[in-house]
């Protein structure tokens, strides 16, 4: 049966767990056997080195990762040099004493490294600057005190695999420093409970607390206060518990921001198991077989880890590219929204300006009409000619302002076209031909209209459709130097088709698709041929035709080969 006892001293209460059985001495002898200790030390070394490698490999420049590597080095110094006197004979007493002092030299520094790791892990290094200075100074002082002289360790004996240490006069001072370090390691979680809301922090501090508890019982209370060193090894080997908690925090919650490959963990445990077979082998053949098996799984595991790691790196690159694309998309979306807002502001500005321009221009046209009609008296011939030119320029400006206003309203999605039934398309075509015939005659090119004798009635906004067709016909005449323009009207059962074909400069094939979709865009050839063009005629024509539920497109074999425009409109 196992029972629990609570021991008290004048200095305070100590919790001690002692297993009481009839064959107690046999159990202690088995537990403290050097062979079993050899396996535990080997496991601690393997696990510690593996985790340190993973942490260092992931980001060797990070200060937190460096602290962990230094903690591992100091821990292995403490464990292995404390274990060494149990392996060597009492004949090598001096070597054993040096080994113990090295272990005790590493012990305070190991505790300091745990402290530094803990405060940097939870981002509290700035809050504990003064505390950190005290911890480092005390740790270095204790390490030097343990390494040089016999005031901490004055003597030792190894009997039946148990190391019994004779402590020096400064041991109580050393213990006080150890308790101070322990308190400082746990101070952050007592000062700030928010730290424990992160699971990786909970695992780390749980491992640290168990390790400190085991050390306070089996490395301090029992051997120093009760002169019982039989369970001393449990304090040293509790580092394995700390390492296991850290490993779980790395795998489950990405402690140190490490994404550990599961393949690495599995390979590590396979290597450790096979390596332990080498240690526990009893015959030469078993040991040779274990060595060969270990080399095989080692090489196979390395290649497997490399392949999986490469796959993960590629996946991370893809994820990084996806994040960059998502970020670019969001930036583009924001930019698009901002541009849309600016575009809306621009359109509103244009509309306001155009309205303000149209009012004085209308007045100017009205006054010029009154002057020409003789309302203000008879004008001399020269004055009349000037007023007529003034009126022509004013009308041209009014038409331009109206065109710009229509374009702005189309871009804002407003209704521009007011369709009415019974609009005579034949009359519109004849009127347009009459208006641009003078320009064709000046250029000595032909302008022909082919249409049915019967009038063609459609549903349309007569003024807007007139503007659209004028822009198309005038454009063809404008850019034709030889030959001429033929306008043909075909009337079908449910739709009408207007075809305008010229022998002019033609249109580059790459411009055909965007001809009616982008205002203010003109080819270099058109700019050279007609420098005063505005670049809005075809765009406005296209919007007006679409508003009539019609279609408009152009065809051309290329520059210098003429062009053809096609307009389809629904019949009444």
PEFEN-V926752 format. One record per residue. N is the residue number from 1. RES is the residue in three letters. PHI is phi in whole degrees, 0 to 359 (NA if undefined). PSI is psi in radians with two decimals (999 if undefined). OMEGA is omega as a letter, one per 40 degrees, with the letter a starting at -180 (none if undefined). Layout:
N | RES | PHI | PSI | OMEGA
N | RES | PHI | PSI | OMEGA
This chain:
1 | UNK | NA | 2.54 | i
2 | UNK | 253 | 2.38 | i
3 | UNK | 227 | 2.81 | a
4 | UNK | 246 | 2.42 | i
5 | UNK | 237 | 2.54 | i
6 | UNK | 246 | 2.08 | a
7 | UNK | 255 | 2.49 | i
8 | UNK | 234 | 2.64 | i
9 | UNK | 230 | 2.99 | i
10 | UNK | 293 | -0.43 | a
11 | UNK | 277 | -0.13 | a
12 | UNK | 143 | -3.01 | a
13 | UNK | 260 | 2.44 | i
14 | UNK | 232 | 2.31 | i
15 | UNK | 268 | 2.10 | a
16 | UNK | 236 | 2.37 | i
17 | UNK | 250 | 2.01 | i
18 | UNK | 236 | 2.27 | i
19 | UNK | 271 | 2.07 | a
20 | UNK | 253 | 2.01 | i
21 | UNK | 221 | 2.88 | a
22 | UNK | 292 | -0.64 | i
23 | UNK | 258 | 0.82 | a
24 | UNK | 302 | -0.78 | a
25 | UNK | 297 | -0.59 | i
26 | UNK | 291 | -0.76 | a
27 | UNK | 297 | -0.77 | i
28 | UNK | 298 | -0.71 | i
29 | UNK | 297 | -0.69 | i
30 | UNK | 292 | -0.79 | a
31 | UNK | 296 | -0.73 | a
32 | UNK | 270 | 0.19 | i
33 | UNK | 300 | 2.40 | a
34 | UNK | 299 | -0.58 | a
35 | UNK | 297 | -0.79 | i
36 | UNK | 295 | -0.70 | i
37 | UNK | 298 | -0.64 | i
38 | UNK | 301 | -0.74 | i
39 | UNK | 294 | -0.77 | a
40 | UNK | 297 | -0.76 | i
41 | UNK | 298 | -0.75 | i
42 | UNK | 299 | -0.73 | i
43 | UNK | 296 | -0.77 | i
44 | UNK | 298 | -0.77 | i
45 | UNK | 299 | -0.80 | a
46 | UNK | 295 | -0.85 | a
47 | UNK | 297 | -0.78 | a
48 | UNK | 297 | -0.79 | a
49 | UNK | 295 | -0.71 | i
50 | UNK | 297 | -0.84 | a
51 | UNK | 296 | -0.69 | i
52 | UNK | 297 | -0.68 | i
53 | UNK | 297 | -0.78 | a
54 | UNK | 297 | -0.79 | a
55 | UNK | 294 | -0.77 | a
56 | UNK | 292 | -0.72 | a
57 | UNK | 295 | -0.65 | a
58 | UNK | 295 | -0.78 | i
59 | UNK | 200 | 1.55 | a
60 | UNK | 284 | -0.14 | i
61 | UNK | 270 | -0.32 | a
62 | UNK | 289 | 2.35 | a
63 | UNK | 297 | -0.68 | i
64 | UNK | 298 | -0.75 | i
65 | UNK | 294 | -0.64 | i
66 | UNK | 293 | -0.70 | i
67 | UNK | 301 | -0.71 | a
68 | UNK | 295 | -0.72 | i
69 | UNK | 298 | -0.76 | i
70 | UNK | 295 | -0.65 | i
71 | UNK | 299 | -0.72 | i
72 | UNK | 296 | -0.78 | a
73 | UNK | 299 | -0.81 | a
74 | UNK | 293 | -0.65 | i
75 | UNK | 296 | -0.77 | a
76 | UNK | 293 | -0.61 | i
77 | UNK | 299 | -0.81 | a
78 | UNK | 298 | -0.84 | a
79 | UNK | 294 | -0.89 | a
80 | UNK | 287 | -0.70 | i
81 | UNK | 286 | -0.46 | i
82 | UNK | 286 | -0.49 | a
83 | UNK | 277 | -0.45 | a
84 | UNK | 302 | -0.73 | a
85 | UNK | 300 | -0.42 | i
86 | UNK | 283 | -0.33 | a
87 | UNK | 271 | -0.59 | a
88 | UNK | 269 | 2.80 | a
89 | UNK | 286 | 2.77 | i
90 | UNK | 295 | -0.28 | i
91 | UNK | 295 | -0.42 | i
92 | UNK | 260 | 0.87 | a
93 | UNK | 302 | -0.83 | a
94 | UNK | 300 | -0.74 | i
95 | UNK | 297 | -0.71 | i
96 | UNK | 296 | -0.69 | i
97 | UNK | 294 | -0.73 | i
98 | UNK | 299 | -0.73 | a
99 | UNK | 298 | -0.78 | i
100 | UNK | 297 | -0.72 | a
101 | UNK | 292 | -0.58 | i
102 | UNK | 295 | -0.74 | i
103 | UNK | 299 | -0.77 | i
104 | UNK | 287 | -0.46 | i
105 | UNK | 296 | -0.73 | a
106 | UNK | 285 | -0.44 | a
107 | UNK | 300 | -0.91 | i
108 | UNK | 296 | -0.65 | i
109 | UNK | 293 | -0.62 | i
110 | UNK | 299 | -0.79 | i
111 | UNK | 297 | -0.69 | i
112 | UNK | 296 | -0.66 | i
113 | UNK | 294 | -0.63 | i
114 | UNK | 296 | -0.73 | i
115 | UNK | 300 | -0.87 | a
116 | UNK | 299 | -0.72 | i
117 | UNK | 298 | -0.71 | a
118 | UNK | 292 | -0.77 | a
119 | UNK | 286 | -0.56 | i
120 | UNK | 284 | -0.52 | i
121 | UNK | 295 | -0.65 | a
122 | UNK | 257 | 0.23 | i
123 | UNK | 58 | 0.83 | i
124 | UNK | 240 | 0.33 | a
125 | UNK | 295 | -0.60 | a
126 | UNK | 288 | -0.54 | a
127 | UNK | 288 | -0.50 | a
128 | UNK | 247 | 0.66 | a
129 | UNK | 298 | -0.85 | a
130 | UNK | 293 | -0.74 | i
131 | UNK | 301 | -0.73 | a
132 | UNK | 299 | -0.72 | i
133 | UNK | 299 | -0.78 | i
134 | UNK | 297 | -0.76 | a
135 | UNK | 299 | -0.79 | a
136 | UNK | 295 | -0.79 | a
137 | UNK | 298 | -0.82 | a
138 | UNK | 296 | -0.69 | a
139 | UNK | 296 | -0.80 | i
140 | UNK | 296 | -0.73 | i
141 | UNK | 298 | -0.78 | i
142 | UNK | 295 | -0.67 | i
143 | UNK | 296 | -0.78 | i
144 | UNK | 293 | -0.65 | i
145 | UNK | 295 | -0.66 | a
146 | UNK | 285 | -0.54 | a
147 | UNK | 279 | -0.61 | a
148 | UNK | 244 | 2.20 | i
149 | UNK | 92 | 3.11 | a
150 | UNK | 242 | 0.42 | a
151 | UNK | 281 | -0.26 | i
152 | UNK | 254 | -0.97 | i
153 | UNK | 241 | 2.01 | a
154 | UNK | 258 | -0.46 | a
155 | UNK | 197 | 2.91 | i
156 | UNK | 204 | 2.82 | i
157 | UNK | 217 | 2.51 | i
158 | UNK | 244 | 1.96 | a
159 | UNK | 234 | 2.09 | a
160 | UNK | 55 | 0.70 | i
161 | UNK | 79 | 0.09 | a
162 | UNK | 250 | 2.17 | i
163 | UNK | 269 | 2.09 | i
164 | UNK | 251 | 2.15 | a
165 | UNK | 254 | 2.40 | i
166 | UNK | 262 | 2.09 | a
167 | UNK | 269 | 2.66 | a
168 | UNK | 270 | -3.02 | a
169 | UNK | 290 | -0.41 | a
170 | UNK | 264 | 0.27 | a
171 | UNK | 295 | -0.69 | i
172 | UNK | 297 | -0.67 | i
173 | UNK | 297 | -0.71 | i
174 | UNK | 297 | -0.76 | a
175 | UNK | 296 | -0.66 | i
176 | UNK | 300 | -0.72 | i
177 | UNK | 295 | -0.65 | i
178 | UNK | 296 | -0.78 | i
179 | UNK | 295 | -0.61 | i
180 | UNK | 297 | -0.78 | i
181 | UNK | 299 | -0.76 | a
182 | UNK | 300 | -0.79 | i
183 | UNK | 297 | -0.69 | a
184 | UNK | 291 | -0.57 | i
185 | UNK | 297 | -0.69 | a
186 | UNK | 269 | -0.11 | a
187 | UNK | 302 | -0.77 | a
188 | UNK | 305 | -0.70 | a
189 | UNK | 284 | -0.37 | i
190 | UNK | 278 | -0.51 | i
191 | UNK | 279 | -0.52 | a
192 | UNK | 219 | 1.76 | a
193 | UNK | 290 | -0.29 | i
194 | UNK | 298 | -0.44 | a
195 | UNK | 301 | -0.65 | a
196 | UNK | 279 | 0.06 | i
197 | UNK | 283 | -0.31 | i
198 | UNK | 267 | 2.17 | a
199 | UNK | 295 | -0.59 | i
200 | UNK | 294 | -0.59 | i
201 | UNK | 292 | -0.68 | i
202 | UNK | 299 | -0.81 | a
203 | UNK | 296 | -0.76 | a
204 | UNK | 298 | -0.87 | a
205 | UNK | 290 | -0.51 | i
206 | UNK | 296 | -0.78 | i
207 | UNK | 298 | -0.73 | i
208 | UNK | 295 | -0.74 | a
209 | UNK | 296 | -0.79 | i
210 | UNK | 298 | -0.76 | i
211 | UNK | 299 | -0.79 | a
212 | UNK | 294 | -0.65 | i
213 | UNK | 295 | -0.83 | i
214 | UNK | 299 | -0.71 | a
215 | UNK | 294 | -0.72 | a
216 | UNK | 295 | -0.55 | a
217 | UNK | 278 | -0.98 | a
218 | UNK | 268 | -0.33 | i
219 | UNK | 256 | -0.32 | a
220 | UNK | 240 | -1.05 | a
221 | UNK | 297 | -0.97 | a
222 | UNK | 294 | -0.90 | a
223 | UNK | 286 | -0.52 | a
224 | UNK | 269 | -0.84 | a
225 | UNK | 277 | -0.60 | a
226 | UNK | 247 | 0.07 | i
227 | UNK | 54 | 0.64 | i
228 | UNK | 238 | 1.82 | a
229 | UNK | 259 | 0.19 | a
230 | UNK | 294 | -0.51 | a
231 | UNK | 256 | 0.29 | a
232 | UNK | 303 | -0.64 | a
233 | UNK | 296 | -0.46 | a
234 | UNK | 295 | -0.58 | i
235 | UNK | 292 | -0.79 | i
236 | UNK | 297 | -0.78 | a
237 | UNK | 278 | -0.06 | i
238 | UNK | 292 | -0.18 | i
239 | UNK | 300 | -0.46 | i
240 | UNK | 297 | -0.66 | i
241 | UNK | 296 | -0.76 | i
242 | UNK | 301 | -0.76 | a
243 | UNK | 295 | -0.67 | i
244 | UNK | 295 | -0.77 | i
245 | UNK | 298 | -0.73 | i
246 | UNK | 295 | -0.71 | i
247 | UNK | 298 | -0.74 | i
248 | UNK | 296 | -0.71 | i
249 | UNK | 297 | -0.62 | i
250 | UNK | 291 | -0.81 | a
251 | UNK | 288 | -0.80 | a
252 | UNK | 274 | -0.60 | a
253 | UNK | 231 | 0.28 | i
254 | UNK | 55 | 0.87 | i
255 | UNK | 301 | 2.45 | a
256 | UNK | 64 | 0.30 | a
257 | UNK | 59 | 0.62 | a
258 | UNK | 261 | 2.29 | i
259 | UNK | 259 | 1.55 | a
260 | UNK | 284 | 2.39 | i
261 | UNK | 283 | 2.26 | i
262 | UNK | 300 | -0.59 | i
263 | UNK | 300 | -0.65 | i
264 | UNK | 296 | -0.74 | i
265 | UNK | 297 | -0.83 | a
266 | UNK | 298 | -0.77 | i
267 | UNK | 298 | -0.69 | i
268 | UNK | 299 | -0.80 | a
269 | UNK | 293 | -0.59 | i
270 | UNK | 295 | -0.77 | i
271 | UNK | 299 | -0.76 | a
272 | UNK | 297 | -0.74 | a
273 | UNK | 297 | -0.78 | a
274 | UNK | 292 | -0.65 | i
275 | UNK | 296 | -0.66 | i
276 | UNK | 294 | -0.51 | i
277 | UNK | 295 | -0.62 | i
278 | UNK | 296 | -0.74 | a
279 | UNK | 293 | -0.68 | a
280 | UNK | 272 | -0.05 | a
281 | UNK | 298 | 2.41 | a
282 | UNK | 259 | -0.33 | a
283 | UNK | 236 | 2.85 | a
284 | UNK | 295 | -0.71 | a
285 | UNK | 297 | -0.75 | i
286 | UNK | 297 | -0.72 | a
287 | UNK | 293 | -0.73 | i
288 | UNK | 297 | -0.75 | i
289 | UNK | 298 | -0.74 | a
290 | UNK | 295 | -0.69 | i
291 | UNK | 297 | -0.80 | i
292 | UNK | 298 | -0.74 | i
293 | UNK | 295 | -0.69 | i
294 | UNK | 297 | -0.76 | i
295 | UNK | 297 | -0.69 | a
296 | UNK | 296 | -0.90 | a
297 | UNK | 292 | -0.48 | i
298 | UNK | 294 | -0.87 | a
299 | UNK | 295 | -0.79 | a
300 | UNK | 299 | -0.76 | a
301 | UNK | 297 | -0.69 | i
302 | UNK | 298 | -0.80 | i
303 | UNK | 295 | -0.67 | i
304 | UNK | 295 | -0.76 | i
305 | UNK | 297 | -0.72 | i
306 | UNK | 298 | -0.75 | a
307 | UNK | 294 | -0.76 | i
308 | UNK | 293 | -0.70 | i
309 | UNK | 298 | -0.72 | i
310 | UNK | 297 | -0.70 | i
311 | UNK | 296 | -0.73 | i
312 | UNK | 293 | -0.71 | i
313 | UNK | 299 | -0.73 | i
314 | UNK | 296 | -0.71 | i
315 | UNK | 296 | -0.71 | i
316 | UNK | 295 | -0.65 | i
317 | UNK | 297 | -0.74 | i
318 | UNK | 297 | -0.76 | i
319 | UNK | 297 | -0.69 | i
320 | UNK | 296 | -0.72 | i
321 | UNK | 296 | -0.72 | i
322 | UNK | 298 | -0.71 | i
323 | UNK | 295 | -0.73 | i
324 | UNK | 297 | -0.72 | i
325 | UNK | 295 | -0.72 | i
326 | UNK | 297 | -0.73 | i
327 | UNK | 296 | -0.76 | i
328 | UNK | 297 | -0.68 | i
329 | UNK | 297 | -0.76 | i
330 | UNK | 296 | -0.73 | i
331 | UNK | 297 | -0.76 | i
332 | UNK | 297 | -0.67 | i
333 | UNK | 296 | -0.78 | i
334 | UNK | 297 | -0.76 | i
335 | UNK | 298 | -0.71 | i
336 | UNK | 297 | -0.74 | i
337 | UNK | 296 | -0.73 | i
338 | UNK | 294 | -0.73 | i
339 | UNK | 295 | -0.67 | i
340 | UNK | 297 | -0.73 | i
341 | UNK | 296 | -0.76 | i
342 | UNK | 295 | -0.67 | a
343 | UNK | 295 | -0.70 | i
344 | UNK | 296 | -0.73 | i
345 | UNK | 297 | -0.73 | i
346 | UNK | 299 | -0.78 | a
347 | UNK | 295 | -0.72 | i
348 | UNK | 297 | -0.68 | i
349 | UNK | 297 | -0.79 | i
350 | UNK | 299 | -0.73 | a
351 | UNK | 297 | -0.74 | i
352 | UNK | 297 | -0.79 | i
353 | UNK | 297 | -0.75 | a
354 | UNK | 295 | -0.68 | i
355 | UNK | 296 | -0.72 | i
356 | UNK | 292 | -0.53 | i
357 | UNK | 284 | -0.66 | a
358 | UNK | 293 | -0.58 | a
359 | UNK | 297 | -0.91 | i
360 | UNK | 292 | -0.58 | i
361 | UNK | 295 | -0.68 | i
362 | UNK | 296 | -0.71 | i
363 | UNK | 296 | -0.72 | i
364 | UNK | 298 | -0.70 | i
365 | UNK | 293 | -0.72 | a
366 | UNK | 298 | -0.77 | i
367 | UNK | 293 | -0.64 | i
368 | UNK | 294 | -0.64 | i
369 | UNK | 296 | -0.75 | i
370 | UNK | 297 | -0.69 | i
371 | UNK | 296 | -0.78 | a
372 | UNK | 291 | -0.48 | i
373 | UNK | 278 | -0.09 | i
374 | UNK | 82 | 0.32 | a
375 | UNK | 298 | -0.64 | a
376 | UNK | 261 | 0.33 | i
377 | UNK | 107 | 2.93 | a
378 | UNK | 287 | 2.39 | a
379 | UNK | 255 | 2.58 | i
380 | UNK | 298 | 2.77 | a
381 | UNK | 301 | -0.79 | a
382 | UNK | 295 | -0.70 | i
383 | UNK | 296 | -0.69 | a
384 | UNK | 297 | -0.72 | i
385 | UNK | 298 | -0.69 | i
386 | UNK | 295 | -0.75 | a
387 | UNK | 295 | -0.68 | i
388 | UNK | 297 | -0.74 | i
389 | UNK | 296 | -0.67 | i
390 | UNK | 298 | -0.71 | a
391 | UNK | 294 | -0.73 | i
392 | UNK | 299 | -0.77 | i
393 | UNK | 295 | -0.68 | i
394 | UNK | 294 | -0.77 | i
395 | UNK | 299 | -0.71 | i
396 | UNK | 298 | -0.74 | i
397 | UNK | 295 | -0.69 | i
398 | UNK | 298 | -0.77 | i
399 | UNK | 298 | -0.69 | i
400 | UNK | 295 | -0.78 | i
401 | UNK | 298 | -0.72 | i
402 | UNK | 297 | -0.71 | i
403 | UNK | 298 | -0.80 | i
404 | UNK | 298 | -0.69 | i
405 | UNK | 295 | -0.71 | i
406 | UNK | 295 | -0.75 | i
407 | UNK | 300 | -0.79 | a
408 | UNK | 298 | -0.73 | a
409 | UNK | 292 | -0.66 | i
410 | UNK | 299 | -0.78 | a
411 | UNK | 293 | -0.49 | i
412 | UNK | 276 | -0.06 | i
413 | UNK | 79 | 0.31 | a
414 | UNK | 275 | 2.77 | i
415 | UNK | 282 | 2.11 | a
416 | UNK | 250 | -0.58 | a
417 | UNK | 262 | 2.30 | i
418 | UNK | 244 | 1.78 | a
419 | UNK | 280 | 2.37 | i
420 | UNK | 231 | 2.65 | a
421 | UNK | 277 | 2.77 | i
422 | UNK | 76 | 0.44 | i
423 | UNK | 280 | 2.24 | a
424 | UNK | 274 | 1.81 | a
425 | UNK | 292 | -0.60 | a
426 | UNK | 300 | -0.72 | i
427 | UNK | 294 | -0.67 | i
428 | UNK | 298 | -0.77 | a
429 | UNK | 296 | -0.75 | a
430 | UNK | 295 | -0.69 | i
431 | UNK | 295 | -0.71 | i
432 | UNK | 295 | -0.76 | i
433 | UNK | 301 | -0.75 | i
434 | UNK | 298 | -0.63 | a
435 | UNK | 288 | -0.63 | a
436 | UNK | 258 | 0.02 | a
437 | UNK | 296 | -0.62 | a
438 | UNK | 298 | -0.70 | i
439 | UNK | 294 | -0.68 | i
440 | UNK | 293 | -0.69 | i
441 | UNK | 294 | -0.68 | i
442 | UNK | 300 | -0.65 | a
443 | UNK | 272 | -0.06 | i
444 | UNK | 60 | 0.78 | i
445 | UNK | 238 | 2.75 | a
446 | UNK | 274 | 2.67 | i
447 | UNK | 221 | 1.89 | a
448 | UNK | 242 | 2.52 | i
449 | UNK | 237 | 2.13 | i
450 | UNK | 245 | 2.01 | a
451 | UNK | 211 | 2.78 | i
452 | UNK | 296 | 2.66 | i
453 | UNK | 293 | -0.56 | a
454 | UNK | 283 | 2.46 | i
455 | UNK | 298 | 2.57 | i
456 | UNK | 249 | 1.96 | a
457 | UNK | 259 | 2.35 | i
458 | UNK | 221 | 2.97 | i
459 | UNK | 265 | 2.10 | a
460 | UNK | 197 | 2.90 | i
461 | UNK | 268 | 1.83 | a
462 | UNK | 301 | -0.78 | a
463 | UNK | 291 | -0.74 | a
464 | UNK | 291 | -0.70 | i
465 | UNK | 295 | -0.63 | i
466 | UNK | 299 | -0.77 | i
467 | UNK | 299 | -0.78 | a
468 | UNK | 298 | -0.83 | a
469 | UNK | 291 | -0.63 | i
470 | UNK | 300 | -0.77 | a
471 | UNK | 299 | -0.68 | a
472 | UNK | 289 | -0.91 | a
473 | UNK | 295 | -0.79 | a
474 | UNK | 297 | -0.63 | i
475 | UNK | 298 | -0.75 | i
476 | UNK | 295 | -0.75 | i
477 | UNK | 294 | -0.71 | a
478 | UNK | 299 | -0.70 | a
479 | UNK | 258 | 0.37 | i
480 | UNK | 244 | 2.12 | a
481 | UNK | 258 | -0.54 | i
482 | UNK | 228 | 2.66 | a
483 | UNK | 88 | -2.11 | a
484 | UNK | 173 | -2.86 | a
485 | UNK | 229 | 2.32 | i
486 | UNK | 242 | 2.21 | i
487 | UNK | 249 | 2.20 | a
488 | UNK | 233 | 2.30 | i
489 | UNK | 247 | 2.13 | i
490 | UNK | 246 | 2.28 | a
491 | UNK | 251 | 2.07 | i
492 | UNK | 259 | -2.97 | a
493 | UNK | 285 | -0.65 | a
494 | UNK | 237 | -0.09 | i
495 | UNK | 206 | 2.81 | i
496 | UNK | 244 | 2.68 | a
497 | UNK | 228 | 2.23 | i
498 | UNK | 250 | 2.20 | i
499 | UNK | 242 | 2.23 | i
500 | UNK | 240 | 1.98 | a
501 | UNK | 240 | 2.28 | a
502 | UNK | 234 | 2.97 | i
503 | UNK | 247 | 0.58 | a
504 | UNK | 275 | -2.62 | a
505 | UNK | 285 | -0.24 | i
506 | UNK | 79 | 3.06 | a
507 | UNK | 229 | 2.31 | i
508 | UNK | 300 | 2.46 | a
509 | UNK | 299 | -0.57 | a
510 | UNK | 289 | -0.24 | a
511 | UNK | 265 | -0.19 | a
512 | UNK | 298 | -0.75 | a
513 | UNK | 292 | -0.54 | a
514 | UNK | 260 | 0.17 | a
515 | UNK | 297 | -0.63 | a
516 | UNK | 251 | 0.15 | a
517 | UNK | 249 | -0.21 | a
518 | UNK | 230 | 2.04 | i
519 | UNK | 282 | 2.83 | i
520 | UNK | 64 | 0.38 | i
521 | UNK | 244 | 2.23 | i
522 | UNK | 223 | 2.62 | i
523 | UNK | 284 | 2.82 | i
524 | UNK | 297 | -0.63 | a
525 | UNK | 294 | -0.71 | a
526 | UNK | 291 | -0.58 | i
527 | UNK | 294 | -0.66 | i
528 | UNK | 289 | -0.67 | a
529 | UNK | 285 | -0.65 | a
530 | UNK | 219 | 1.66 | a
531 | UNK | 287 | -0.40 | a
532 | UNK | 268 | 0.10 | i
533 | UNK | 296 | 2.60 | a
534 | UNK | 261 | -0.32 | i
535 | UNK | 76 | 0.37 | a
536 | UNK | 240 | -0.21 | a
537 | UNK | 300 | -0.91 | a
538 | UNK | 292 | -0.66 | i
539 | UNK | 298 | -0.83 | a
540 | UNK | 297 | -0.71 | i
541 | UNK | 299 | -0.77 | a
542 | UNK | 298 | -0.74 | a
543 | UNK | 294 | -0.68 | a
544 | UNK | 293 | -0.77 | i
545 | UNK | 297 | -0.75 | i
546 | UNK | 298 | -0.66 | i
547 | UNK | 294 | -0.35 | i
548 | UNK | 269 | 0.20 | a
549 | UNK | 61 | 0.56 | i
550 | UNK | 252 | -3.08 | i
551 | UNK | 231 | 2.56 | i
552 | UNK | 218 | 2.39 | i
553 | UNK | 205 | 2.93 | a
554 | UNK | 229 | 2.68 | i
555 | UNK | 226 | 2.52 | i
556 | UNK | 199 | 2.53 | i
557 | UNK | 276 | -0.08 | i
558 | UNK | 129 | -3.09 | a
559 | UNK | 297 | 2.38 | i
560 | UNK | 80 | 0.07 | a
561 | UNK | 241 | 0.35 | i
562 | UNK | 74 | 3.09 | a
563 | UNK | 211 | 2.85 | i
564 | UNK | 223 | 2.36 | i
565 | UNK | 247 | 2.43 | a
566 | UNK | 234 | 2.31 | i
567 | UNK | 231 | 2.22 | i
568 | UNK | 243 | 2.28 | i
569 | UNK | 230 | 2.52 | i
570 | UNK | 288 | 2.57 | i
571 | UNK | 278 | 3.02 | i
572 | UNK | 300 | 999 | none
